[in-house]
């Protein structure tokens, strides 16, 4: 009987360890949010160029907005609650084919020491970089 209890205890500990390892941590959420934002910024930039209308992106703690596009043309909320924008939260996305170098720093309120940069040099698409 004692051996059975030991085996069950070992199995319970292993299951708990696997469950904790599979949880979505803050860094993964932030990476997912930054990749999504890079794709949305490129989509906003493409729509600005196609329509010839200037588009500005403004970010904040409640979400973000693409000014110059139809209200429901692109999403306007963060997927992860607690996502924050550090510093300048305004980007000009077009309609010119070449825009200035721009960046946005994203962080999460639960992990303020972790940040990711969504950046473009004005020629290439937006990409995600680590902040050192």
VEXTI-234669 format. One record per atom (N, C-alpha, C): residue in one letter; atom name; x, y, z; residue number from 1. Coordinates in steps of 0.05 Angstrom, whole numbers. Example, Ala and Ser with C-alpha at 12.3 -4.5 7.8 and 13.67 -1.06 7.14 Angstrom:
<nodes>
+-----+------+--------+--------+--------+-----+
| res | atom |     px |     py |     pz |   n |
+-----+------+--------+--------+--------+-----+
|   a |    N |    264 |   -114 |    156 |   1 |
|   a |   CA |    246 |    -90 |    156 |   1 |
|   a |    C |    264 |    -66 |    156 |   1 |
|   s |    N |    257 |    -45 |    142 |   2 |
|   s |   CA |    273 |    -21 |    143 |   2 |
|   s |    C |    258 |      1 |    157 |   2 |
+-----+------+--------+--------+--------+-----+
</nodes>
This chain:
<nodes>
+-----+------+--------+--------+--------+-----+
| res | atom |     px |     py |     pz |   n |
+-----+------+--------+--------+--------+-----+
|   x |    N |     16 |    -24 |      0 |   1 |
|   x |   CA |      0 |      0 |      0 |   1 |
|   x |    C |     18 |     25 |      0 |   1 |
|   x |    N |     39 |     24 |     15 |   2 |
|   x |   CA |     57 |     47 |     17 |   2 |
|   x |    C |     70 |     52 |    -10 |   2 |
|   x |    N |     77 |     31 |    -24 |   3 |
|   x |   CA |     90 |     34 |    -51 |   3 |
|   x |    C |     71 |     47 |    -70 |   3 |
|   x |    N |     45 |     40 |    -69 |   4 |
|   x |   CA |     25 |     52 |    -86 |   4 |
|   x |    C |     23 |     82 |    -80 |   4 |
|   x |    N |     23 |     90 |    -55 |   5 |
|   x |   CA |     22 |    119 |    -48 |   5 |
|   x |    C |     46 |    134 |    -58 |   5 |
|   x |    N |     70 |    122 |    -57 |   6 |
|   x |   CA |     94 |    134 |    -67 |   6 |
|   x |    C |     92 |    138 |    -97 |   6 |
|   x |    N |     83 |    118 |   -112 |   7 |
|   x |   CA |     80 |    120 |   -141 |   7 |
|   x |    C |     60 |    142 |   -148 |   7 |
|   x |    N |     37 |    143 |   -134 |   8 |
|   x |   CA |     17 |    163 |   -140 |   8 |
|   x |    C |     28 |    191 |   -134 |   8 |
|   x |    N |     43 |    194 |   -112 |   9 |
|   x |   CA |     55 |    220 |   -106 |   9 |
|   x |    C |     74 |    229 |   -127 |   9 |
|   x |    N |     91 |    211 |   -137 |  10 |
|   x |   CA |    110 |    218 |   -158 |  10 |
|   x |    C |     95 |    226 |   -183 |  10 |
|   x |    N |     74 |    212 |   -190 |  11 |
|   x |   CA |     58 |    219 |   -214 |  11 |
|   x |    C |     45 |    246 |   -210 |  11 |
|   x |    N |     35 |    252 |   -187 |  12 |
|   x |   CA |     23 |    278 |   -182 |  12 |
|   x |    C |     43 |    301 |   -184 |  12 |
|   x |    N |     67 |    297 |   -174 |  13 |
|   x |   CA |     87 |    317 |   -176 |  13 |
|   x |    C |     96 |    322 |   -205 |  13 |
|   x |    N |     98 |    300 |   -220 |  14 |
|   x |   CA |    106 |    302 |   -248 |  14 |
|   x |    C |     84 |    317 |   -264 |  14 |
|   x |    N |     59 |    311 |   -258 |  15 |
|   x |   CA |     37 |    324 |   -272 |  15 |
|   x |    C |     37 |    354 |   -266 |  15 |
|   x |    N |     41 |    360 |   -240 |  16 |
|   x |   CA |     41 |    389 |   -232 |  16 |
|   x |    C |     64 |    403 |   -246 |  16 |
|   x |    N |     87 |    391 |   -247 |  17 |
|   x |   CA |    110 |    403 |   -260 |  17 |
|   x |    C |    105 |    408 |   -290 |  17 |
|   x |    N |     93 |    389 |   -303 |  18 |
|   x |   CA |     87 |    393 |   -332 |  18 |
|   x |    C |     66 |    415 |   -335 |  18 |
|   x |    N |     46 |    416 |   -318 |  19 |
|   x |   CA |     25 |    436 |   -320 |  19 |
|   x |    C |     37 |    464 |   -316 |  19 |
|   x |    N |     55 |    467 |   -298 |  20 |
|   x |   CA |     68 |    493 |   -293 |  20 |
|   x |    C |     86 |    501 |   -316 |  20 |
|   x |    N |    100 |    482 |   -328 |  21 |
|   x |   CA |    118 |    487 |   -350 |  21 |
|   x |    C |    102 |    496 |   -375 |  21 |
|   x |    N |     78 |    486 |   -378 |  22 |
|   x |   CA |     62 |    492 |   -402 |  22 |
|   x |    C |     46 |    518 |   -399 |  22 |
|   x |    N |     46 |    531 |   -376 |  23 |
|   x |   CA |     31 |    556 |   -373 |  23 |
|   x |    C |     43 |    578 |   -390 |  23 |
|   x |    N |     25 |    596 |   -399 |  24 |
|   x |   CA |     34 |    618 |   -416 |  24 |
|   x |    C |     45 |    640 |   -398 |  24 |
|   x |    N |     71 |    645 |   -399 |  25 |
|   x |   CA |     82 |    665 |   -382 |  25 |
|   x |    C |     80 |    693 |   -395 |  25 |
|   x |    N |     87 |    713 |   -381 |  26 |
|   x |   CA |     85 |    741 |   -390 |  26 |
|   x |    C |    102 |    747 |   -415 |  26 |
|   x |    N |    125 |    735 |   -417 |  27 |
|   x |   CA |    142 |    740 |   -440 |  27 |
|   x |    C |    130 |    729 |   -465 |  27 |
|   x |    N |    117 |    706 |   -464 |  28 |
|   x |   CA |    104 |    694 |   -487 |  28 |
|   x |    C |     81 |    711 |   -496 |  28 |
|   x |    N |     65 |    721 |   -477 |  29 |
|   x |   CA |     43 |    739 |   -483 |  29 |
|   x |    C |     53 |    764 |   -496 |  29 |
|   x |    N |     74 |    775 |   -486 |  30 |
|   x |   CA |     85 |    800 |   -497 |  30 |
|   x |    C |     96 |    795 |   -525 |  30 |
|   x |    N |    109 |    773 |   -530 |  31 |
|   x |   CA |    119 |    766 |   -557 |  31 |
|   x |    C |     96 |    763 |   -577 |  31 |
|   x |    N |     75 |    750 |   -568 |  32 |
|   x |   CA |     51 |    747 |   -585 |  32 |
|   x |    C |     38 |    774 |   -591 |  32 |
|   x |    N |     36 |    791 |   -571 |  33 |
|   x |   CA |     25 |    818 |   -575 |  33 |
|   x |    C |     42 |    835 |   -594 |  33 |
|   x |    N |     68 |    833 |   -591 |  34 |
|   x |   CA |     86 |    849 |   -608 |  34 |
|   x |    C |     85 |    839 |   -637 |  34 |
|   x |    N |     84 |    813 |   -641 |  35 |
|   x |   CA |     82 |    803 |   -669 |  35 |
|   x |    C |     56 |    810 |   -682 |  35 |
|   x |    N |     35 |    810 |   -666 |  36 |
|   x |   CA |      8 |    818 |   -676 |  36 |
|   x |    C |      9 |    847 |   -684 |  36 |
|   x |    N |     20 |    864 |   -666 |  37 |
|   x |   CA |     21 |    893 |   -672 |  37 |
|   x |    C |     38 |    898 |   -697 |  37 |
|   x |    N |     60 |    884 |   -701 |  38 |
|   x |   CA |     76 |    888 |   -725 |  38 |
|   x |    C |     60 |    882 |   -750 |  38 |
|   x |    N |     44 |    861 |   -749 |  39 |
|   x |   CA |     28 |    853 |   -772 |  39 |
|   x |    C |      6 |    874 |   -777 |  39 |
|   x |    N |     -7 |    884 |   -755 |  40 |
|   x |   CA |    -28 |    904 |   -758 |  40 |
|   x |    C |    -17 |    930 |   -768 |  40 |
|   x |    N |      7 |    938 |   -759 |  41 |
|   x |   CA |     19 |    963 |   -769 |  41 |
|   x |    C |     25 |    961 |   -799 |  41 |
|   x |    N |     35 |    938 |   -808 |  42 |
|   x |   CA |     40 |    934 |   -837 |  42 |
|   x |    C |     13 |    934 |   -852 |  42 |
|   x |    N |     -8 |    923 |   -841 |  43 |
|   x |   CA |    -34 |    924 |   -854 |  43 |
|   x |    C |    -44 |    952 |   -856 |  43 |
|   x |    N |    -41 |    968 |   -834 |  44 |
|   x |   CA |    -49 |    996 |   -835 |  44 |
|   x |    C |    -33 |   1012 |   -855 |  44 |
|   x |    N |     -8 |   1006 |   -856 |  45 |
|   x |   CA |      9 |   1020 |   -876 |  45 |
|   x |    C |      1 |   1013 |   -904 |  45 |
|   x |    N |     -6 |    988 |   -910 |  46 |
|   x |   CA |    -15 |    980 |   -936 |  46 |
|   x |    C |    -41 |    994 |   -943 |  46 |
|   x |    N |    -60 |    995 |   -924 |  47 |
|   x |   CA |    -85 |   1008 |   -930 |  47 |
|   x |    C |    -82 |   1037 |   -934 |  47 |
|   x |    N |    -64 |   1050 |   -920 |  48 |
|   x |   CA |    -58 |   1078 |   -924 |  48 |
|   x |    C |    -48 |   1084 |   -952 |  48 |
|   x |    N |    -29 |   1067 |   -960 |  49 |
|   x |   CA |    -18 |   1071 |   -987 |  49 |
|   x |    C |    -39 |   1066 |  -1009 |  49 |
|   x |    N |    -56 |   1045 |  -1005 |  50 |
|   x |   CA |    -76 |   1039 |  -1025 |  50 |
|   x |    C |    -97 |   1061 |  -1027 |  50 |
|   x |    N |   -104 |   1073 |  -1005 |  51 |
|   x |   CA |   -125 |   1093 |  -1005 |  51 |
|   x |    C |   -115 |   1121 |  -1009 |  51 |
|   x |    N |    -89 |   1125 |  -1004 |  52 |
|   x |   CA |    -77 |   1152 |  -1006 |  52 |
|   x |    C |    -84 |   1170 |   -983 |  52 |
|   x |    N |    -95 |   1159 |   -962 |  53 |
|   x |   CA |   -103 |   1174 |   -938 |  53 |
|   x |    C |    -82 |   1170 |   -916 |  53 |
|   x |    N |    -73 |   1192 |   -904 |  54 |
|   x |   CA |    -54 |   1189 |   -881 |  54 |
|   x |    C |    -67 |   1173 |   -858 |  54 |
|   x |    N |    -51 |   1155 |   -847 |  55 |
|   x |   CA |    -60 |   1139 |   -824 |  55 |
|   x |    C |    -40 |   1142 |   -802 |  55 |
|   x |    N |    -51 |   1148 |   -778 |  56 |
|   x |   CA |    -35 |   1149 |   -753 |  56 |
|   x |    C |    -44 |   1127 |   -735 |  56 |
|   x |    N |    -25 |   1115 |   -722 |  57 |
|   x |   CA |    -31 |   1095 |   -701 |  57 |
|   x |    C |    -25 |   1108 |   -674 |  57 |
|   x |    N |    -44 |   1106 |   -656 |  58 |
|   x |   CA |    -41 |   1115 |   -629 |  58 |
|   x |    C |    -46 |   1092 |   -609 |  58 |
|   x |    N |    -28 |   1088 |   -591 |  59 |
|   x |   CA |    -31 |   1066 |   -572 |  59 |
|   x |    C |    -34 |   1076 |   -544 |  59 |
|   x |    N |    -46 |   1060 |   -528 |  60 |
|   x |   CA |    -50 |   1066 |   -499 |  60 |
|   x |    C |    -57 |   1041 |   -484 |  60 |
|   x |    N |    -62 |   1044 |   -458 |  61 |
|   x |   CA |    -67 |   1020 |   -441 |  61 |
|   x |    C |    -93 |   1007 |   -447 |  61 |
|   x |    N |   -113 |   1021 |   -458 |  62 |
|   x |   CA |   -139 |   1009 |   -463 |  62 |
|   x |    C |   -140 |    996 |   -491 |  62 |
|   x |    N |   -120 |   1003 |   -508 |  63 |
|   x |   CA |   -120 |    992 |   -535 |  63 |
|   x |    C |   -105 |   1011 |   -553 |  63 |
|   x |    N |   -112 |   1011 |   -578 |  64 |
|   x |   CA |    -99 |   1029 |   -598 |  64 |
|   x |    C |   -119 |   1036 |   -619 |  64 |
|   x |    N |   -112 |   1056 |   -636 |  65 |
|   x |   CA |   -130 |   1066 |   -656 |  65 |
|   x |    C |   -114 |   1072 |   -682 |  65 |
|   x |    N |   -126 |   1065 |   -704 |  66 |
|   x |   CA |   -115 |   1073 |   -730 |  66 |
|   x |    C |   -132 |   1096 |   -741 |  66 |
|   x |    N |   -122 |   1120 |   -737 |  67 |
|   x |   CA |   -136 |   1144 |   -745 |  67 |
|   x |    C |   -132 |   1147 |   -775 |  67 |
|   x |    N |   -154 |   1151 |   -790 |  68 |
|   x |   CA |   -153 |   1154 |   -819 |  68 |
|   x |    C |   -166 |   1130 |   -833 |  68 |
|   x |    N |   -170 |   1108 |   -818 |  69 |
|   x |   CA |   -183 |   1084 |   -829 |  69 |
|   x |    C |   -211 |   1082 |   -818 |  69 |
|   x |    N |   -227 |   1067 |   -831 |  70 |
|   x |   CA |   -254 |   1062 |   -820 |  70 |
|   x |    C |   -252 |   1050 |   -792 |  70 |
|   x |    N |   -272 |   1056 |   -775 |  71 |
|   x |   CA |   -270 |   1047 |   -747 |  71 |
|   x |    C |   -265 |   1018 |   -743 |  71 |
|   x |    N |   -276 |   1001 |   -759 |  72 |
|   x |   CA |   -273 |    972 |   -755 |  72 |
|   x |    C |   -255 |    959 |   -776 |  72 |
|   x |    N |   -239 |    975 |   -790 |  73 |
|   x |   CA |   -221 |    964 |   -811 |  73 |
|   x |    C |   -200 |    945 |   -799 |  73 |
|   x |    N |   -190 |    952 |   -776 |  74 |
|   x |   CA |   -170 |    935 |   -762 |  74 |
|   x |    C |   -177 |    934 |   -733 |  74 |
|   x |    N |   -167 |    913 |   -719 |  75 |
|   x |   CA |   -172 |    911 |   -690 |  75 |
|   x |    C |   -162 |    935 |   -675 |  75 |
|   x |    N |   -173 |    940 |   -652 |  76 |
|   x |   CA |   -164 |    964 |   -636 |  76 |
|   x |    C |   -160 |    957 |   -606 |  76 |
|   x |    N |   -158 |    932 |   -599 |  77 |
|   x |   CA |   -153 |    925 |   -571 |  77 |
|   x |    C |   -130 |    906 |   -569 |  77 |
|   x |    N |   -117 |    907 |   -546 |  78 |
|   x |   CA |    -95 |    888 |   -540 |  78 |
|   x |    C |   -108 |    861 |   -535 |  78 |
|   x |    N |    -94 |    839 |   -542 |  79 |
|   x |   CA |   -103 |    813 |   -535 |  79 |
|   x |    C |    -99 |    807 |   -505 |  79 |
|   x |    N |    -76 |    815 |   -495 |  80 |
|   x |   CA |    -69 |    810 |   -467 |  80 |
|   x |    C |    -75 |    836 |   -451 |  80 |
|   x |    N |    -93 |    833 |   -431 |  81 |
|   x |   CA |    -98 |    856 |   -414 |  81 |
|   x |    C |    -73 |    862 |   -399 |  81 |
|   x |    N |    -67 |    888 |   -395 |  82 |
|   x |   CA |    -43 |    896 |   -381 |  82 |
|   x |    C |    -20 |    903 |   -400 |  82 |
|   x |    N |    -25 |    901 |   -426 |  83 |
|   x |   CA |     -4 |    909 |   -446 |  83 |
|   x |    C |     -2 |    939 |   -445 |  83 |
|   x |    N |     23 |    949 |   -444 |  84 |
|   x |   CA |     27 |    978 |   -442 |  84 |
|   x |    C |     47 |    987 |   -464 |  84 |
|   x |    N |     44 |   1012 |   -472 |  85 |
|   x |   CA |     62 |   1025 |   -491 |  85 |
|   x |    C |     79 |   1044 |   -475 |  85 |
|   x |    N |    106 |   1042 |   -479 |  86 |
|   x |   CA |    124 |   1061 |   -466 |  86 |
|   x |    C |    131 |   1083 |   -486 |  86 |
|   x |    N |    133 |   1107 |   -475 |  87 |
|   x |   CA |    143 |   1129 |   -492 |  87 |
|   x |    C |    123 |   1138 |   -513 |  87 |
|   x |    N |    133 |   1147 |   -536 |  88 |
|   x |   CA |    117 |   1157 |   -557 |  88 |
|   x |    C |     98 |   1136 |   -568 |  88 |
|   x |    N |     72 |   1141 |   -567 |  89 |
|   x |   CA |     52 |   1122 |   -575 |  89 |
|   x |    C |     38 |   1131 |   -601 |  89 |
|   x |    N |     52 |   1145 |   -618 |  90 |
|   x |   CA |     41 |   1155 |   -643 |  90 |
|   x |    C |     60 |   1148 |   -666 |  90 |
|   x |    N |     49 |   1134 |   -687 |  91 |
|   x |   CA |     65 |   1128 |   -711 |  91 |
|   x |    C |     50 |   1138 |   -735 |  91 |
|   x |    N |     65 |   1149 |   -754 |  92 |
|   x |   CA |     53 |   1156 |   -780 |  92 |
|   x |    C |     59 |   1134 |   -800 |  92 |
|   x |    N |     37 |   1122 |   -811 |  93 |
|   x |   CA |     40 |   1098 |   -828 |  93 |
|   x |    C |     39 |   1104 |   -858 |  93 |
|   x |    N |     33 |   1127 |   -866 |  94 |
|   x |   CA |     33 |   1132 |   -895 |  94 |
|   x |    C |     17 |   1156 |   -902 |  94 |
|   x |    N |     11 |   1160 |   -927 |  95 |
|   x |   CA |     10 |   1143 |   -950 |  95 |
|   x |    C |     35 |   1141 |   -967 |  95 |
|   x |    N |     56 |   1156 |   -959 |  96 |
|   x |   CA |     81 |   1155 |   -975 |  96 |
|   x |    C |     93 |   1127 |   -975 |  96 |
|   x |    N |    106 |   1119 |   -997 |  97 |
|   x |   CA |    118 |   1093 |   -997 |  97 |
|   x |    C |    141 |   1089 |   -978 |  97 |
|   x |    N |    155 |   1112 |   -971 |  98 |
|   x |   CA |    177 |   1111 |   -952 |  98 |
|   x |    C |    169 |   1128 |   -929 |  98 |
|   x |    N |    169 |   1117 |   -905 |  99 |
|   x |   CA |    163 |   1132 |   -881 |  99 |
|   x |    C |    188 |   1134 |   -865 |  99 |
|   x |    N |    188 |   1151 |   -845 | 100 |
|   x |   CA |    212 |   1153 |   -827 | 100 |
|   x |    C |    215 |   1129 |   -809 | 100 |
|   x |    N |    239 |   1126 |   -799 | 101 |
|   x |   CA |    243 |   1104 |   -779 | 101 |
|   x |    C |    226 |   1109 |   -755 | 101 |
|   x |    N |    212 |   1088 |   -746 | 102 |
|   x |   CA |    194 |   1091 |   -723 | 102 |
|   x |    C |    195 |   1066 |   -706 | 102 |
|   x |    N |    187 |   1069 |   -681 | 103 |
|   x |   CA |    186 |   1046 |   -663 | 103 |
|   x |    C |    166 |   1051 |   -641 | 103 |
|   x |    N |    158 |   1029 |   -629 | 104 |
|   x |   CA |    140 |   1028 |   -606 | 104 |
|   x |    C |    152 |   1008 |   -587 | 104 |
|   x |    N |    153 |   1015 |   -561 | 105 |
|   x |   CA |    162 |    997 |   -540 | 105 |
|   x |    C |    137 |    986 |   -526 | 105 |
|   x |    N |    135 |    959 |   -525 | 106 |
|   x |   CA |    113 |    946 |   -511 | 106 |
|   x |    C |    124 |    932 |   -486 | 106 |
|   x |    N |    108 |    934 |   -465 | 107 |
|   x |   CA |    114 |    920 |   -440 | 107 |
|   x |    C |     87 |    910 |   -428 | 107 |
|   x |    N |     89 |    896 |   -406 | 108 |
|   x |   CA |     65 |    886 |   -392 | 108 |
|   x |    C |     66 |    895 |   -364 | 108 |
|   x |    N |     43 |    903 |   -353 | 109 |
|   x |   CA |     43 |    913 |   -326 | 109 |
|   x |    C |     52 |    893 |   -305 | 109 |
|   x |    N |     48 |    868 |   -310 | 110 |
|   x |   CA |     57 |    847 |   -291 | 110 |
|   x |    C |     87 |    842 |   -293 | 110 |
|   x |    N |    100 |    850 |   -316 | 111 |
|   x |   CA |    128 |    845 |   -320 | 111 |
|   x |    C |    141 |    870 |   -332 | 111 |
|   x |    N |    142 |    892 |   -317 | 112 |
|   x |   CA |    152 |    918 |   -328 | 112 |
|   x |    C |    182 |    917 |   -335 | 112 |
|   x |    N |    196 |    897 |   -326 | 113 |
|   x |   CA |    225 |    895 |   -333 | 113 |
|   x |    C |    229 |    883 |   -361 | 113 |
|   x |    N |    208 |    871 |   -372 | 114 |
|   x |   CA |    210 |    859 |   -399 | 114 |
|   x |    C |    197 |    878 |   -419 | 114 |
|   x |    N |    211 |    882 |   -441 | 115 |
|   x |   CA |    200 |    900 |   -462 | 115 |
|   x |    C |    209 |    890 |   -489 | 115 |
|   x |    N |    192 |    895 |   -509 | 116 |
|   x |   CA |    198 |    888 |   -537 | 116 |
|   x |    C |    194 |    913 |   -554 | 116 |
|   x |    N |    210 |    916 |   -574 | 117 |
|   x |   CA |    208 |    939 |   -592 | 117 |
|   x |    C |    196 |    930 |   -619 | 117 |
|   x |    N |    176 |    943 |   -628 | 118 |
|   x |   CA |    165 |    939 |   -655 | 118 |
|   x |    C |    175 |    962 |   -672 | 118 |
|   x |    N |    192 |    957 |   -692 | 119 |
|   x |   CA |    207 |    977 |   -705 | 119 |
|   x |    C |    208 |    974 |   -736 | 119 |
|   x |    N |    210 |    996 |   -750 | 120 |
|   x |   CA |    215 |    996 |   -779 | 120 |
|   x |    C |    236 |   1018 |   -785 | 120 |
|   x |    N |    250 |   1013 |   -806 | 121 |
|   x |   CA |    269 |   1034 |   -816 | 121 |
|   x |    C |    256 |   1052 |   -836 | 121 |
|   x |    N |    231 |   1047 |   -843 | 122 |
|   x |   CA |    216 |   1063 |   -862 | 122 |
|   x |    C |    214 |   1050 |   -889 | 122 |
|   x |    N |    231 |   1032 |   -895 | 123 |
|   x |   CA |    231 |   1017 |   -921 | 123 |
|   x |    C |    220 |    989 |   -917 | 123 |
|   x |    N |    229 |    975 |   -897 | 124 |
|   x |   CA |    221 |    948 |   -893 | 124 |
|   x |    C |    197 |    946 |   -874 | 124 |
|   x |    N |    184 |    923 |   -873 | 125 |
|   x |   CA |    161 |    919 |   -855 | 125 |
|   x |    C |    170 |    922 |   -826 | 125 |
|   x |    N |    150 |    926 |   -809 | 126 |
|   x |   CA |    155 |    927 |   -780 | 126 |
|   x |    C |    164 |    899 |   -771 | 126 |
|   x |    N |    181 |    899 |   -751 | 127 |
|   x |   CA |    192 |    874 |   -740 | 127 |
|   x |    C |    194 |    877 |   -710 | 127 |
|   x |    N |    197 |    855 |   -696 | 128 |
|   x |   CA |    199 |    855 |   -667 | 128 |
|   x |    C |    229 |    851 |   -659 | 128 |
|   x |    N |    238 |    868 |   -641 | 129 |
|   x |   CA |    266 |    865 |   -631 | 129 |
|   x |    C |    265 |    865 |   -600 | 129 |
|   x |    N |    285 |    852 |   -589 | 130 |
|   x |   CA |    288 |    852 |   -560 | 130 |
|   x |    C |    300 |    878 |   -551 | 130 |
|   x |    N |    293 |    887 |   -527 | 131 |
|   x |   CA |    305 |    911 |   -516 | 131 |
|   x |    C |    327 |    902 |   -497 | 131 |
|   x |    N |    351 |    911 |   -502 | 132 |
|   x |   CA |    374 |    904 |   -485 | 132 |
|   x |    C |    378 |    923 |   -462 | 132 |
+-----+------+--------+--------+--------+-----+
</nodes>
